[in-house]
Amino acid sequence: MSRSYRSLDGETRRFARTLIIAGAAVCAVAASGIARSGVDRSAPASAELPHEMSEAAGAYLGTLDAAGRDRGTWSLEDDARFDWHFVPREREGMPLKDMTDGQRAAAHGLLHSILSSQGYLKATGVMQLEGILGAIEGRPERRDPEGYYVSIFGSPSVDSPWAWRYEGHHLSLNFTAAPGEFPSVTPAFMGSNPHVVPEGPSSGMKLMGAEEAHVREVLAALSADELSRATIADEAPSDIVTGNARAVELDAFEGIPVSEMSAGAQGALLRLLAEYVLNVDSEVARFEMGRIQEAGLDRLHFAWAGSLGPGEGHYFRIHGPTILIEYDNVQGGANHVHTVWRDPENDFGDDLLRRHYEEAEHHQHDR
């Protein structure tokens, strides 16, 4: 039987700590398999997050006139909610470049309401890189750091489901909320081009440097046999495998099960996993970590493809029942990163909304 969030909070908090420090004792626990436990999906009564996000969205909408609302809002059921991408293309929604200062501040307030400080700095760093890329290419008109759009689906409220997206080139963050539960935070895509800024005032900037550093710690900790089992291809794919598909479409887990990795490699992998999960608000991060734990750390798989040499094309994947992380750095002479965090069960709040509508139907029948 599922325990309450409060009774699980200490456990998931400790688990979050293991993802951050991954000490020797933690690795030993991971090696033997952490016991699965029920996770109450509902947010605690004292949680401010659902209110913060809905209030931030309401504040943002309050800055828009009728034309802005017509341009940047849809019904929750509209298929536009699933039309996400990370390439430079025409988009619908309200773009930063057409916002007033007050509207931009409110849009950033909405990002602040769900992202951690780490996640917010990465998201805004992606936008900053767009301007840097335009200067490097000599075509700033093509790379617009203000070409990022806010789209809201449904009516932001703590009493009814709704969703929103923040998207532009190399950035697509999708959030879905339902009453009394933690929001869905995937798909969450970020890209970095250039991966390492080669020139100019920001020379040496490496937005996704932590992700690369952590995976190289994993590789260094793997034995030759473990690395061989983890390697799924000698050449890395040209992009993330799942692309912008509506749902995760991978037939099977590939690579090496985490349970069959050495303790040192397990610890490094947990730190890599934490780098992604901790991009969101700490309460949501603890909840997502609890779901990963419930599904079984032993069911996570790590896969690698491409060269082991720094500056050469490479790809990695962490895949489990409730999480998929892909990272690809091949384009632009292996100086162009695409990475995504997805949830095979709950992208776009699929599981979240299913439970909400089933509960609503159940209450309707009970009347």
Secondary structure, DSSP 8 states (H G I E B T S, - for coil): ----HHHHHHHHHHHHHHHHH--HHHHHHHHH---------B--TT--HHHHHHHHHHHHHHT--HHHHHHHEE-TT-GGGG----SS----SEEGGGS-HHHHHHHHHHHHTTB-HHHHHHHHHHHHHHHHHHHHHT-TTT--TT--EEEEES---SSS-EEEEEEETTEEEEEEE-TTB--B---EEEEESSSS--SSTTTT--TTHHHHHHHHHHHHHS-HHHHHHHEEESS--SS-TTTT-SS---SS--SEEGGGS-HHHHHHHHHHHHHHHTTB-HHHHHHHHHHHHHH-GGG-EEEEEE-SSTTS-EEEEEEETTEEEEEEE-HHHH--EEEEEE-TTTGGGHHHHHHHHHHHHHHHHH-
